[in-house]
Amino acid sequence: MFFTKTARIIAIVAIVFGLFRILMGFSVANIEPKEEREFARAHFIGSKSPGQAIDSGVYTILFAIAL
């Protein structure tokens, strides 16, 4: 029972962080001047592109569902 509850908590946290990563990817992708977008990309999401951040968020949610 302990491991089931622990896995459920980990899955919920992973879903929340995956959704946050997807939202950050979309919000950085919508920044209009390229210089500000590049700064926000490096500062907030730390990936090569907003699309890569969205992909990693989707993978995190899929991991949580599989867990």
C-alpha positions, -999 to +999 in steps of 0.1 A: +000+000+000+029+023+007+043+020-028+010+026-044+004+058-025+040+070-032+036+062-070+003+082-070+019+112-054+049+110-078+025+108-108+005+138-096+036+159-091+049+148-126+016+158-142+017+192-126+053+198-136+046+186-171+017+210-175+038+238-162+065+230-187+040+230-216+025+263-205+060+278-202+069+266-237+038+281-252+042+314-233+078+317-244+069+308-280+044+337-280+069+364-271+073+386-302+107+403-304+133+375-312+158+389-287+134+388-258+123+353-268+159+341-268+165+356-234+133+341-220+141+307-236+175+307-219+164+321-186+130+303-180+129+270-199+166+261-205+161+242-237+171+249-273+136+259-284+101+263-270+090+232-290+116+211-272+102+223-238+066+214-250+078+180-260+095+173-227+063+184-209+043+159-229+068+132-222+066+139-185+029+137-186+031+104-205+055+091-179+031+101-151+002+083-168+023+052-173+034+053-136 
